[in-house]
Amino acid sequence: MPNGDSGIECVRQLRPLLPTTQFMMLSVVEDAPDIYAAILAGATGYLLKPSAPDDILQAIVALHGGSSPITPRP
């Protein structure tokens, strides 16, 4: 992130300014506490960076349709 903030902090700051925007995190971190923190900050979805491009596209479509996509654990 440009000024050292985390993606979670970015969502936390943007959520009040953009209340109708859907935020989906794309991260390498798959720890439950970070996923939970992202959701509490206002993220609607959470995908892991190794996700296949088709999976990311499907998640964006699902997010737009009202779902909250989260990468399943193997």
CHARMM internal coordinates of N, CA and C (Angstrom, degrees):
IC EDIT
DIST 1 N 1 CA 1.4359
DIST 1 CA 1 C 1.5430
ANGL 1 N 1 CA 1 C 108.62
DIST 1 C 2 N 1.3042
ANGL 1 CA 1 C 2 N 116.36
DIHE 1 N 1 CA 1 C 2 N 144.24
DIST 2 N 2 CA 1.4618
ANGL 1 C 2 N 2 CA 120.30
DIHE 1 CA 1 C 2 N 2 CA -172.53
DIST 2 CA 2 C 1.5262
ANGL 2 N 2 CA 2 C 116.18
DIHE 1 C 2 N 2 CA 2 C -54.61
DIST 2 C 3 N 1.3057
ANGL 2 CA 2 C 3 N 119.29
DIHE 2 N 2 CA 2 C 3 N -47.19
DIST 3 N 3 CA 1.4706
ANGL 2 C 3 N 3 CA 120.31
DIHE 2 CA 2 C 3 N 3 CA -176.27
DIST 3 CA 3 C 1.5281
ANGL 3 N 3 CA 3 C 112.52
DIHE 2 C 3 N 3 CA 3 C -105.61
DIST 3 C 4 N 1.3135
ANGL 3 CA 3 C 4 N 116.93
DIHE 3 N 3 CA 3 C 4 N 25.19
DIST 4 N 4 CA 1.4521
ANGL 3 C 4 N 4 CA 121.15
DIHE 3 CA 3 C 4 N 4 CA 175.82
DIST 4 CA 4 C 1.5074
ANGL 4 N 4 CA 4 C 115.47
DIHE 3 C 4 N 4 CA 4 C 85.07
DIST 4 C 5 N 1.3244
ANGL 4 CA 4 C 5 N 118.19
DIHE 4 N 4 CA 4 C 5 N -4.78
DIST 5 N 5 CA 1.4580
ANGL 4 C 5 N 5 CA 120.59
DIHE 4 CA 4 C 5 N 5 CA 177.66
DIST 5 CA 5 C 1.5309
ANGL 5 N 5 CA 5 C 109.54
DIHE 4 C 5 N 5 CA 5 C -72.10
DIST 5 C 6 N 1.2946
ANGL 5 CA 5 C 6 N 115.70
DIHE 5 N 5 CA 5 C 6 N 155.59
DIST 6 N 6 CA 1.4674
ANGL 5 C 6 N 6 CA 120.56
DIHE 5 CA 5 C 6 N 6 CA 175.25
DIST 6 CA 6 C 1.5243
ANGL 6 N 6 CA 6 C 108.99
DIHE 5 C 6 N 6 CA 6 C -83.61
DIST 6 C 7 N 1.3154
ANGL 6 CA 6 C 7 N 115.85
DIHE 6 N 6 CA 6 C 7 N 165.38
DIST 7 N 7 CA 1.4588
ANGL 6 C 7 N 7 CA 120.01
DIHE 6 CA 6 C 7 N 7 CA 174.44
DIST 7 CA 7 C 1.5178
ANGL 7 N 7 CA 7 C 111.43
DIHE 6 C 7 N 7 CA 7 C -60.74
DIST 7 C 8 N 1.3158
ANGL 7 CA 7 C 8 N 115.32
DIHE 7 N 7 CA 7 C 8 N -34.33
DIST 8 N 8 CA 1.4690
ANGL 7 C 8 N 8 CA 120.13
DIHE 7 CA 7 C 8 N 8 CA 178.78
DIST 8 CA 8 C 1.5204
ANGL 8 N 8 CA 8 C 110.21
DIHE 7 C 8 N 8 CA 8 C -63.90
DIST 8 C 9 N 1.3242
ANGL 8 CA 8 C 9 N 116.44
DIHE 8 N 8 CA 8 C 9 N -44.30
DIST 9 N 9 CA 1.4647
ANGL 8 C 9 N 9 CA 120.26
DIHE 8 CA 8 C 9 N 9 CA 178.88
DIST 9 CA 9 C 1.5227
ANGL 9 N 9 CA 9 C 110.49
DIHE 8 C 9 N 9 CA 9 C -65.34
DIST 9 C 10 N 1.3073
ANGL 9 CA 9 C 10 N 116.65
DIHE 9 N 9 CA 9 C 10 N -37.19
DIST 10 N 10 CA 1.4673
ANGL 9 C 10 N 10 CA 121.24
DIHE 9 CA 9 C 10 N 10 CA 177.87
DIST 10 CA 10 C 1.5309
ANGL 10 N 10 CA 10 C 110.34
DIHE 9 C 10 N 10 CA 10 C -60.49
DIST 10 C 11 N 1.3294
ANGL 10 CA 10 C 11 N 116.74
DIHE 10 N 10 CA 10 C 11 N -46.87
DIST 11 N 11 CA 1.4701
ANGL 10 C 11 N 11 CA 120.54
DIHE 10 CA 10 C 11 N 11 CA 178.66
DIST 11 CA 11 C 1.5232
ANGL 11 N 11 CA 11 C 109.97
DIHE 10 C 11 N 11 CA 11 C -63.80
DIST 11 C 12 N 1.3166
ANGL 11 CA 11 C 12 N 116.61
DIHE 11 N 11 CA 11 C 12 N -42.01
DIST 12 N 12 CA 1.4761
ANGL 11 C 12 N 12 CA 121.01
DIHE 11 CA 11 C 12 N 12 CA 179.84
DIST 12 CA 12 C 1.5299
ANGL 12 N 12 CA 12 C 110.99
DIHE 11 C 12 N 12 CA 12 C -57.74
DIST 12 C 13 N 1.3279
ANGL 12 CA 12 C 13 N 117.04
DIHE 12 N 12 CA 12 C 13 N -39.33
DIST 13 N 13 CA 1.4589
ANGL 12 C 13 N 13 CA 120.50
DIHE 12 CA 12 C 13 N 13 CA -179.50
DIST 13 CA 13 C 1.5240
ANGL 13 N 13 CA 13 C 112.49
DIHE 12 C 13 N 13 CA 13 C -78.59
DIST 13 C 14 N 1.3348
ANGL 13 CA 13 C 14 N 117.02
DIHE 13 N 13 CA 13 C 14 N -34.73
DIST 14 N 14 CA 1.4652
ANGL 13 C 14 N 14 CA 120.20
DIHE 13 CA 13 C 14 N 14 CA -176.56
DIST 14 CA 14 C 1.5237
ANGL 14 N 14 CA 14 C 114.07
DIHE 13 C 14 N 14 CA 14 C -81.62
DIST 14 C 15 N 1.3140
ANGL 14 CA 14 C 15 N 118.14
DIHE 14 N 14 CA 14 C 15 N -29.19
DIST 15 N 15 CA 1.4721
ANGL 14 C 15 N 15 CA 121.81
DIHE 14 CA 14 C 15 N 15 CA -176.64
DIST 15 CA 15 C 1.5326
ANGL 15 N 15 CA 15 C 112.04
DIHE 14 C 15 N 15 CA 15 C -51.93
DIST 15 C 16 N 1.3372
ANGL 15 CA 15 C 16 N 120.03
DIHE 15 N 15 CA 15 C 16 N -48.64
DIST 16 N 16 CA 1.4733
ANGL 15 C 16 N 16 CA 119.24
DIHE 15 CA 15 C 16 N 16 CA 179.62
DIST 16 CA 16 C 1.5274
ANGL 16 N 16 CA 16 C 113.41
DIHE 15 C 16 N 16 CA 16 C -66.63
DIST 16 C 17 N 1.3243
ANGL 16 CA 16 C 17 N 116.13
DIHE 16 N 16 CA 16 C 17 N -28.96
DIST 17 N 17 CA 1.4644
ANGL 16 C 17 N 17 CA 120.04
DIHE 16 CA 16 C 17 N 17 CA -178.69
DIST 17 CA 17 C 1.5281
ANGL 17 N 17 CA 17 C 112.58
DIHE 16 C 17 N 17 CA 17 C -80.76
DIST 17 C 18 N 1.3249
ANGL 17 CA 17 C 18 N 116.01
DIHE 17 N 17 CA 17 C 18 N -26.71
DIST 18 N 18 CA 1.4727
ANGL 17 C 18 N 18 CA 122.13
DIHE 17 CA 17 C 18 N 18 CA -177.08
DIST 18 CA 18 C 1.5271
ANGL 18 N 18 CA 18 C 109.66
DIHE 17 C 18 N 18 CA 18 C -130.30
DIST 18 C 19 N 1.3130
ANGL 18 CA 18 C 19 N 118.34
DIHE 18 N 18 CA 18 C 19 N 66.97
DIST 19 N 19 CA 1.4636
ANGL 18 C 19 N 19 CA 121.37
DIHE 18 CA 18 C 19 N 19 CA -171.26
DIST 19 CA 19 C 1.5277
ANGL 19 N 19 CA 19 C 115.05
DIHE 18 C 19 N 19 CA 19 C -63.96
DIST 19 C 20 N 1.3124
ANGL 19 CA 19 C 20 N 118.89
DIHE 19 N 19 CA 19 C 20 N -21.35
DIST 20 N 20 CA 1.4672
ANGL 19 C 20 N 20 CA 119.54
DIHE 19 CA 19 C 20 N 20 CA -179.37
DIST 20 CA 20 C 1.5280
ANGL 20 N 20 CA 20 C 112.37
DIHE 19 C 20 N 20 CA 20 C -97.25
DIST 20 C 21 N 1.3225
ANGL 20 CA 20 C 21 N 117.34
DIHE 20 N 20 CA 20 C 21 N -0.99
DIST 21 N 21 CA 1.4636
ANGL 20 C 21 N 21 CA 121.54
DIHE 20 CA 20 C 21 N 21 CA 179.81
DIST 21 CA 21 C 1.5191
ANGL 21 N 21 CA 21 C 110.25
DIHE 20 C 21 N 21 CA 21 C -80.51
DIST 21 C 22 N 1.3187
ANGL 21 CA 21 C 22 N 116.19
DIHE 21 N 21 CA 21 C 22 N 138.60
DIST 22 N 22 CA 1.4546
ANGL 21 C 22 N 22 CA 122.21
DIHE 21 CA 21 C 22 N 22 CA 175.46
DIST 22 CA 22 C 1.5302
ANGL 22 N 22 CA 22 C 107.90
DIHE 21 C 22 N 22 CA 22 C -95.41
DIST 22 C 23 N 1.3046
ANGL 22 CA 22 C 23 N 117.67
DIHE 22 N 22 CA 22 C 23 N 124.16
DIST 23 N 23 CA 1.4573
ANGL 22 C 23 N 23 CA 122.91
DIHE 22 CA 22 C 23 N 23 CA -179.34
DIST 23 CA 23 C 1.5265
ANGL 23 N 23 CA 23 C 109.91
DIHE 22 C 23 N 23 CA 23 C -105.78
DIST 23 C 24 N 1.3242
ANGL 23 CA 23 C 24 N 116.17
DIHE 23 N 23 CA 23 C 24 N 124.72
DIST 24 N 24 CA 1.4544
ANGL 23 C 24 N 24 CA 120.76
DIHE 23 CA 23 C 24 N 24 CA 175.78
DIST 24 CA 24 C 1.5224
ANGL 24 N 24 CA 24 C 107.83
DIHE 23 C 24 N 24 CA 24 C -118.41
DIST 24 C 25 N 1.3014
ANGL 24 CA 24 C 25 N 116.37
DIHE 24 N 24 CA 24 C 25 N 123.16
DIST 25 N 25 CA 1.4594
ANGL 24 C 25 N 25 CA 121.69
DIHE 24 CA 24 C 25 N 25 CA 178.81
DIST 25 CA 25 C 1.5272
ANGL 25 N 25 CA 25 C 108.38
DIHE 24 C 25 N 25 CA 25 C -80.35
DIST 25 C 26 N 1.3162
ANGL 25 CA 25 C 26 N 116.24
DIHE 25 N 25 CA 25 C 26 N 140.93
DIST 26 N 26 CA 1.4554
ANGL 25 C 26 N 26 CA 123.31
DIHE 25 CA 25 C 26 N 26 CA 172.59
DIST 26 CA 26 C 1.5174
ANGL 26 N 26 CA 26 C 104.82
DIHE 25 C 26 N 26 CA 26 C -125.40
DIST 26 C 27 N 1.3294
ANGL 26 CA 26 C 27 N 116.88
DIHE 26 N 26 CA 26 C 27 N 109.86
DIST 27 N 27 CA 1.4597
ANGL 26 C 27 N 27 CA 120.85
DIHE 26 CA 26 C 27 N 27 CA -167.85
DIST 27 CA 27 C 1.5207
ANGL 27 N 27 CA 27 C 111.68
DIHE 26 C 27 N 27 CA 27 C -140.73
DIST 27 C 28 N 1.3229
ANGL 27 CA 27 C 28 N 116.17
DIHE 27 N 27 CA 27 C 28 N 161.15
DIST 28 N 28 CA 1.4658
ANGL 27 C 28 N 28 CA 121.54
DIHE 27 CA 27 C 28 N 28 CA 172.19
DIST 28 CA 28 C 1.5244
ANGL 28 N 28 CA 28 C 110.13
DIHE 27 C 28 N 28 CA 28 C -91.86
DIST 28 C 29 N 1.3261
ANGL 28 CA 28 C 29 N 116.88
DIHE 28 N 28 CA 28 C 29 N -11.76
DIST 29 N 29 CA 1.4666
ANGL 28 C 29 N 29 CA 122.04
DIHE 28 CA 28 C 29 N 29 CA -176.47
DIST 29 CA 29 C 1.5189
ANGL 29 N 29 CA 29 C 109.68
DIHE 28 C 29 N 29 CA 29 C -84.93
DIST 29 C 30 N 1.3263
ANGL 29 CA 29 C 30 N 115.62
DIHE 29 N 29 CA 29 C 30 N 121.97
DIST 30 N 30 CA 1.4663
ANGL 29 C 30 N 30 CA 118.90
DIHE 29 CA 29 C 30 N 30 CA -179.65
DIST 30 CA 30 C 1.5255
ANGL 30 N 30 CA 30 C 112.95
DIHE 29 C 30 N 30 CA 30 C -116.17
DIST 30 C 31 N 1.3282
ANGL 30 CA 30 C 31 N 116.03
DIHE 30 N 30 CA 30 C 31 N 21.63
DIST 31 N 31 CA 1.4581
ANGL 30 C 31 N 31 CA 120.14
DIHE 30 CA 30 C 31 N 31 CA 178.39
DIST 31 CA 31 C 1.5244
ANGL 31 N 31 CA 31 C 110.56
DIHE 30 C 31 N 31 CA 31 C -78.51
DIST 31 C 32 N 1.3233
ANGL 31 CA 31 C 32 N 116.16
DIHE 31 N 31 CA 31 C 32 N 136.05
DIST 32 N 32 CA 1.4629
ANGL 31 C 32 N 32 CA 121.67
DIHE 31 CA 31 C 32 N 32 CA -178.32
DIST 32 CA 32 C 1.5343
ANGL 32 N 32 CA 32 C 112.65
DIHE 31 C 32 N 32 CA 32 C -55.12
DIST 32 C 33 N 1.3363
ANGL 32 CA 32 C 33 N 119.56
DIHE 32 N 32 CA 32 C 33 N -41.85
DIST 33 N 33 CA 1.4781
ANGL 32 C 33 N 33 CA 117.99
DIHE 32 CA 32 C 33 N 33 CA -179.90
DIST 33 CA 33 C 1.5353
ANGL 33 N 33 CA 33 C 112.72
DIHE 32 C 33 N 33 CA 33 C -61.58
DIST 33 C 34 N 1.3267
ANGL 33 CA 33 C 34 N 117.74
DIHE 33 N 33 CA 33 C 34 N -36.60
DIST 34 N 34 CA 1.4643
ANGL 33 C 34 N 34 CA 119.98
DIHE 33 CA 33 C 34 N 34 CA 178.39
DIST 34 CA 34 C 1.5229
ANGL 34 N 34 CA 34 C 111.45
DIHE 33 C 34 N 34 CA 34 C -70.51
DIST 34 C 35 N 1.3020
ANGL 34 CA 34 C 35 N 116.74
DIHE 34 N 34 CA 34 C 35 N -39.04
DIST 35 N 35 CA 1.4668
ANGL 34 C 35 N 35 CA 120.26
DIHE 34 CA 34 C 35 N 35 CA 177.85
DIST 35 CA 35 C 1.5299
ANGL 35 N 35 CA 35 C 108.92
DIHE 34 C 35 N 35 CA 35 C -63.62
DIST 35 C 36 N 1.3191
ANGL 35 CA 35 C 36 N 116.66
DIHE 35 N 35 CA 35 C 36 N -45.48
DIST 36 N 36 CA 1.4605
ANGL 35 C 36 N 36 CA 121.76
DIHE 35 CA 35 C 36 N 36 CA 178.89
DIST 36 CA 36 C 1.5275
ANGL 36 N 36 CA 36 C 110.66
DIHE 35 C 36 N 36 CA 36 C -60.87
DIST 36 C 37 N 1.3458
ANGL 36 CA 36 C 37 N 116.94
DIHE 36 N 36 CA 36 C 37 N -43.06
DIST 37 N 37 CA 1.4696
ANGL 36 C 37 N 37 CA 120.97
DIHE 36 CA 36 C 37 N 37 CA 179.26
DIST 37 CA 37 C 1.5211
ANGL 37 N 37 CA 37 C 110.79
DIHE 36 C 37 N 37 CA 37 C -63.09
DIST 37 C 38 N 1.3305
ANGL 37 CA 37 C 38 N 117.17
DIHE 37 N 37 CA 37 C 38 N -38.57
DIST 38 N 38 CA 1.4703
ANGL 37 C 38 N 38 CA 120.52
DIHE 37 CA 37 C 38 N 38 CA 179.04
DIST 38 CA 38 C 1.5225
ANGL 38 N 38 CA 38 C 110.60
DIHE 37 C 38 N 38 CA 38 C -64.67
DIST 38 C 39 N 1.3163
ANGL 38 CA 38 C 39 N 116.92
DIHE 38 N 38 CA 38 C 39 N -42.50
DIST 39 N 39 CA 1.4676
ANGL 38 C 39 N 39 CA 121.26
DIHE 38 CA 38 C 39 N 39 CA 179.49
DIST 39 CA 39 C 1.5344
ANGL 39 N 39 CA 39 C 109.69
DIHE 38 C 39 N 39 CA 39 C -65.47
DIST 39 C 40 N 1.3352
ANGL 39 CA 39 C 40 N 117.12
DIHE 39 N 39 CA 39 C 40 N -43.80
DIST 40 N 40 CA 1.4687
ANGL 39 C 40 N 40 CA 120.62
DIHE 39 CA 39 C 40 N 40 CA 177.95
DIST 40 CA 40 C 1.5261
ANGL 40 N 40 CA 40 C 111.79
DIHE 39 C 40 N 40 CA 40 C -62.76
DIST 40 C 41 N 1.3324
ANGL 40 CA 40 C 41 N 116.27
DIHE 40 N 40 CA 40 C 41 N -32.25
DIST 41 N 41 CA 1.4685
ANGL 40 C 41 N 41 CA 120.28
DIHE 40 CA 40 C 41 N 41 CA 179.63
DIST 41 CA 41 C 1.5232
ANGL 41 N 41 CA 41 C 111.84
DIHE 40 C 41 N 41 CA 41 C -73.23
DIST 41 C 42 N 1.3413
ANGL 41 CA 41 C 42 N 116.65
DIHE 41 N 41 CA 41 C 42 N -18.56
DIST 42 N 42 CA 1.4565
ANGL 41 C 42 N 42 CA 119.47
DIHE 41 CA 41 C 42 N 42 CA 178.51
DIST 42 CA 42 C 1.5151
ANGL 42 N 42 CA 42 C 115.40
DIHE 41 C 42 N 42 CA 42 C 124.16
DIST 42 C 43 N 1.3408
ANGL 42 CA 42 C 43 N 117.47
DIHE 42 N 42 CA 42 C 43 N 2.54
DIST 43 N 43 CA 1.4654
ANGL 42 C 43 N 43 CA 119.37
DIHE 42 CA 42 C 43 N 43 CA 176.53
DIST 43 CA 43 C 1.5276
ANGL 43 N 43 CA 43 C 109.02
DIHE 42 C 43 N 43 CA 43 C -68.10
DIST 43 C 44 N 1.3097
ANGL 43 CA 43 C 44 N 115.69
DIHE 43 N 43 CA 43 C 44 N 140.54
DIST 44 N 44 CA 1.4567
ANGL 43 C 44 N 44 CA 121.00
DIHE 43 CA 43 C 44 N 44 CA 179.87
DIST 44 CA 44 C 1.5200
ANGL 44 N 44 CA 44 C 111.30
DIHE 43 C 44 N 44 CA 44 C -96.39
DIST 44 C 45 N 1.3319
ANGL 44 CA 44 C 45 N 116.68
DIHE 44 N 44 CA 44 C 45 N -21.91
DIST 45 N 45 CA 1.4547
ANGL 44 C 45 N 45 CA 122.04
DIHE 44 CA 44 C 45 N 45 CA 179.44
DIST 45 CA 45 C 1.5125
ANGL 45 N 45 CA 45 C 110.50
DIHE 44 C 45 N 45 CA 45 C -144.57
DIST 45 C 46 N 1.3509
ANGL 45 CA 45 C 46 N 116.08
DIHE 45 N 45 CA 45 C 46 N 164.04
DIST 46 N 46 CA 1.4573
ANGL 45 C 46 N 46 CA 121.13
DIHE 45 CA 45 C 46 N 46 CA -177.71
DIST 46 CA 46 C 1.5180
ANGL 46 N 46 CA 46 C 108.22
DIHE 45 C 46 N 46 CA 46 C -150.25
DIST 46 C 47 N 1.3213
ANGL 46 CA 46 C 47 N 116.28
DIHE 46 N 46 CA 46 C 47 N 113.29
DIST 47 N 47 CA 1.4632
ANGL 46 C 47 N 47 CA 121.84
DIHE 46 CA 46 C 47 N 47 CA 178.28
DIST 47 CA 47 C 1.5093
ANGL 47 N 47 CA 47 C 110.00
DIHE 46 C 47 N 47 CA 47 C -118.69
DIST 47 C 48 N 1.3215
ANGL 47 CA 47 C 48 N 114.95
DIHE 47 N 47 CA 47 C 48 N 151.37
DIST 48 N 48 CA 1.4575
ANGL 47 C 48 N 48 CA 119.92
DIHE 47 CA 47 C 48 N 48 CA 175.37
DIST 48 CA 48 C 1.5189
ANGL 48 N 48 CA 48 C 109.88
DIHE 47 C 48 N 48 CA 48 C -88.85
DIST 48 C 49 N 1.3284
ANGL 48 CA 48 C 49 N 116.86
DIHE 48 N 48 CA 48 C 49 N 143.68
DIST 49 N 49 CA 1.4621
ANGL 48 C 49 N 49 CA 121.66
DIHE 48 CA 48 C 49 N 49 CA -176.25
DIST 49 CA 49 C 1.5252
ANGL 49 N 49 CA 49 C 113.87
DIHE 48 C 49 N 49 CA 49 C -57.52
DIST 49 C 50 N 1.3133
ANGL 49 CA 49 C 50 N 120.25
DIHE 49 N 49 CA 49 C 50 N -31.74
DIST 50 N 50 CA 1.4622
ANGL 49 C 50 N 50 CA 117.18
DIHE 49 CA 49 C 50 N 50 CA 177.84
DIST 50 CA 50 C 1.5392
ANGL 50 N 50 CA 50 C 114.05
DIHE 49 C 50 N 50 CA 50 C -71.86
DIST 50 C 51 N 1.3295
ANGL 50 CA 50 C 51 N 117.82
DIHE 50 N 50 CA 50 C 51 N 4.48
DIST 51 N 51 CA 1.4677
ANGL 50 C 51 N 51 CA 120.86
DIHE 50 CA 50 C 51 N 51 CA 179.08
DIST 51 CA 51 C 1.5268
ANGL 51 N 51 CA 51 C 109.92
DIHE 50 C 51 N 51 CA 51 C -60.39
DIST 51 C 52 N 1.3162
ANGL 51 CA 51 C 52 N 115.09
DIHE 51 N 51 CA 51 C 52 N 142.19
DIST 52 N 52 CA 1.4638
ANGL 51 C 52 N 52 CA 120.73
DIHE 51 CA 51 C 52 N 52 CA 178.37
DIST 52 CA 52 C 1.5311
ANGL 52 N 52 CA 52 C 109.82
DIHE 51 C 52 N 52 CA 52 C -67.60
DIST 52 C 53 N 1.3257
ANGL 52 CA 52 C 53 N 117.30
DIHE 52 N 52 CA 52 C 53 N 147.98
DIST 53 N 53 CA 1.4681
ANGL 52 C 53 N 53 CA 119.81
DIHE 52 CA 52 C 53 N 53 CA 178.91
DIST 53 CA 53 C 1.5299
ANGL 53 N 53 CA 53 C 113.50
DIHE 52 C 53 N 53 CA 53 C -52.25
DIST 53 C 54 N 1.3307
ANGL 53 CA 53 C 54 N 117.52
DIHE 53 N 53 CA 53 C 54 N -40.29
DIST 54 N 54 CA 1.4704
ANGL 53 C 54 N 54 CA 119.93
DIHE 53 CA 53 C 54 N 54 CA 178.29
DIST 54 CA 54 C 1.5286
ANGL 54 N 54 CA 54 C 111.53
DIHE 53 C 54 N 54 CA 54 C -63.65
DIST 54 C 55 N 1.3353
ANGL 54 CA 54 C 55 N 116.70
DIHE 54 N 54 CA 54 C 55 N -36.94
DIST 55 N 55 CA 1.4634
ANGL 54 C 55 N 55 CA 120.31
DIHE 54 CA 54 C 55 N 55 CA 178.12
DIST 55 CA 55 C 1.5300
ANGL 55 N 55 CA 55 C 110.96
DIHE 54 C 55 N 55 CA 55 C -66.88
DIST 55 C 56 N 1.3283
ANGL 55 CA 55 C 56 N 116.78
DIHE 55 N 55 CA 55 C 56 N -38.54
DIST 56 N 56 CA 1.4641
ANGL 55 C 56 N 56 CA 120.50
DIHE 55 CA 55 C 56 N 56 CA 177.71
DIST 56 CA 56 C 1.5229
ANGL 56 N 56 CA 56 C 110.26
DIHE 55 C 56 N 56 CA 56 C -65.04
DIST 56 C 57 N 1.3292
ANGL 56 CA 56 C 57 N 116.33
DIHE 56 N 56 CA 56 C 57 N -43.61
DIST 57 N 57 CA 1.4683
ANGL 56 C 57 N 57 CA 120.05
DIHE 56 CA 56 C 57 N 57 CA 178.32
DIST 57 CA 57 C 1.5227
ANGL 57 N 57 CA 57 C 110.86
DIHE 56 C 57 N 57 CA 57 C -61.89
DIST 57 C 58 N 1.3221
ANGL 57 CA 57 C 58 N 117.36
DIHE 57 N 57 CA 57 C 58 N -45.23
DIST 58 N 58 CA 1.4704
ANGL 57 C 58 N 58 CA 120.80
DIHE 57 CA 57 C 58 N 58 CA 178.64
DIST 58 CA 58 C 1.5293
ANGL 58 N 58 CA 58 C 110.53
DIHE 57 C 58 N 58 CA 58 C -61.91
DIST 58 C 59 N 1.3265
ANGL 58 CA 58 C 59 N 117.08
DIHE 58 N 58 CA 58 C 59 N -37.39
DIST 59 N 59 CA 1.4627
ANGL 58 C 59 N 59 CA 120.52
DIHE 58 CA 58 C 59 N 59 CA 179.07
DIST 59 CA 59 C 1.5273
ANGL 59 N 59 CA 59 C 111.01
DIHE 58 C 59 N 59 CA 59 C -66.55
DIST 59 C 60 N 1.3264
ANGL 59 CA 59 C 60 N 116.74
DIHE 59 N 59 CA 59 C 60 N -38.58
DIST 60 N 60 CA 1.4715
ANGL 59 C 60 N 60 CA 119.98
DIHE 59 CA 59 C 60 N 60 CA 178.13
DIST 60 CA 60 C 1.5197
ANGL 60 N 60 CA 60 C 109.92
DIHE 59 C 60 N 60 CA 60 C -64.58
DIST 60 C 61 N 1.3239
ANGL 60 CA 60 C 61 N 116.69
DIHE 60 N 60 CA 60 C 61 N -43.07
DIST 61 N 61 CA 1.4691
ANGL 60 C 61 N 61 CA 120.53
DIHE 60 CA 60 C 61 N 61 CA 178.08
DIST 61 CA 61 C 1.5279
ANGL 61 N 61 CA 61 C 109.73
DIHE 60 C 61 N 61 CA 61 C -63.17
DIST 61 C 62 N 1.3371
ANGL 61 CA 61 C 62 N 117.12
DIHE 61 N 61 CA 61 C 62 N -43.51
DIST 62 N 62 CA 1.4637
ANGL 61 C 62 N 62 CA 121.42
DIHE 61 CA 61 C 62 N 62 CA 179.47
DIST 62 CA 62 C 1.5262
ANGL 62 N 62 CA 62 C 110.66
DIHE 61 C 62 N 62 CA 62 C -63.53
DIST 62 C 63 N 1.3255
ANGL 62 CA 62 C 63 N 116.59
DIHE 62 N 62 CA 62 C 63 N -41.61
DIST 63 N 63 CA 1.4577
ANGL 62 C 63 N 63 CA 121.47
DIHE 62 CA 62 C 63 N 63 CA 177.98
DIST 63 CA 63 C 1.5230
ANGL 63 N 63 CA 63 C 110.60
DIHE 62 C 63 N 63 CA 63 C -60.10
DIST 63 C 64 N 1.3223
ANGL 63 CA 63 C 64 N 116.32
DIHE 63 N 63 CA 63 C 64 N -45.25
DIST 64 N 64 CA 1.4610
ANGL 63 C 64 N 64 CA 121.55
DIHE 63 CA 63 C 64 N 64 CA 178.62
DIST 64 CA 64 C 1.5314
ANGL 64 N 64 CA 64 C 111.27
DIHE 63 C 64 N 64 CA 64 C -63.08
DIST 64 C 65 N 1.3363
ANGL 64 CA 64 C 65 N 116.02
DIHE 64 N 64 CA 64 C 65 N -30.21
DIST 65 N 65 CA 1.4593
ANGL 64 C 65 N 65 CA 121.08
DIHE 64 CA 64 C 65 N 65 CA -179.86
DIST 65 CA 65 C 1.5157
ANGL 65 N 65 CA 65 C 114.39
DIHE 64 C 65 N 65 CA 65 C -84.56
DIST 65 C 66 N 1.3364
ANGL 65 CA 65 C 66 N 117.14
DIHE 65 N 65 CA 65 C 66 N 0.93
DIST 66 N 66 CA 1.4539
ANGL 65 C 66 N 66 CA 119.72
DIHE 65 CA 65 C 66 N 66 CA 176.70
DIST 66 CA 66 C 1.5083
ANGL 66 N 66 CA 66 C 115.24
DIHE 65 C 66 N 66 CA 66 C 105.93
DIST 66 C 67 N 1.3309
ANGL 66 CA 66 C 67 N 118.85
DIHE 66 N 66 CA 66 C 67 N -0.95
DIST 67 N 67 CA 1.4551
ANGL 66 C 67 N 67 CA 121.62
DIHE 66 CA 66 C 67 N 67 CA 178.96
DIST 67 CA 67 C 1.5213
ANGL 67 N 67 CA 67 C 110.72
DIHE 66 C 67 N 67 CA 67 C -84.98
DIST 67 C 68 N 1.3042
ANGL 67 CA 67 C 68 N 115.40
DIHE 67 N 67 CA 67 C 68 N 168.71
DIST 68 N 68 CA 1.4696
ANGL 67 C 68 N 68 CA 121.81
DIHE 67 CA 67 C 68 N 68 CA 176.07
DIST 68 CA 68 C 1.5239
ANGL 68 N 68 CA 68 C 108.51
DIHE 67 C 68 N 68 CA 68 C -122.48
DIST 68 C 69 N 1.3320
ANGL 68 CA 68 C 69 N 117.52
DIHE 68 N 68 CA 68 C 69 N 82.17
DIST 69 N 69 CA 1.4693
ANGL 68 C 69 N 69 CA 119.94
DIHE 68 CA 68 C 69 N 69 CA -175.41
DIST 69 CA 69 C 1.5290
ANGL 69 N 69 CA 69 C 112.55
DIHE 68 C 69 N 69 CA 69 C -68.72
DIST 69 C 70 N 1.3139
ANGL 69 CA 69 C 70 N 114.44
DIHE 69 N 69 CA 69 C 70 N 136.30
DIST 70 N 70 CA 1.4610
ANGL 69 C 70 N 70 CA 122.25
DIHE 69 CA 69 C 70 N 70 CA 175.90
DIST 70 CA 70 C 1.5159
ANGL 70 N 70 CA 70 C 106.99
DIHE 69 C 70 N 70 CA 70 C -137.48
DIST 70 C 71 N 1.3388
ANGL 70 CA 70 C 71 N 116.53
DIHE 70 N 70 CA 70 C 71 N 132.62
DIST 71 N 71 CA 1.4608
ANGL 70 C 71 N 71 CA 120.70
DIHE 70 CA 70 C 71 N 71 CA 179.10
DIST 71 CA 71 C 1.5116
ANGL 71 N 71 CA 71 C 108.92
DIHE 70 C 71 N 71 CA 71 C -60.19
DIST 71 C 72 N 1.3243
ANGL 71 CA 71 C 72 N 117.31
DIHE 71 N 71 CA 71 C 72 N 125.50
DIST 72 N 72 CA 1.4757
ANGL 71 C 72 N 72 CA 119.12
DIHE 71 CA 71 C 72 N 72 CA 177.66
DIST 72 CA 72 C 1.5240
ANGL 72 N 72 CA 72 C 110.62
DIHE 71 C 72 N 72 CA 72 C -72.09
DIST 72 C 73 N 1.2980
ANGL 72 CA 72 C 73 N 116.65
DIHE 72 N 72 CA 72 C 73 N 149.96
DIST 73 N 73 CA 1.4562
ANGL 72 C 73 N 73 CA 120.86
DIHE 72 CA 72 C 73 N 73 CA 175.15
DIST 73 CA 73 C 1.5131
ANGL 73 N 73 CA 73 C 108.62
DIHE 72 C 73 N 73 CA 73 C -78.35
DIST 73 C 74 N 1.3605
ANGL 73 CA 73 C 74 N 116.84
DIHE 73 N 73 CA 73 C 74 N 141.73
DIST 74 N 74 CA 1.4792
ANGL 73 C 74 N 74 CA 119.74
DIHE 73 CA 73 C 74 N 74 CA 179.14
DIST 74 CA 74 C 1.5071
ANGL 74 N 74 CA 74 C 112.57
DIHE 73 C 74 N 74 CA 74 C -68.58
END
COOR INIT
IC SEED 1 N 1 CA 1 C
IC BUILD
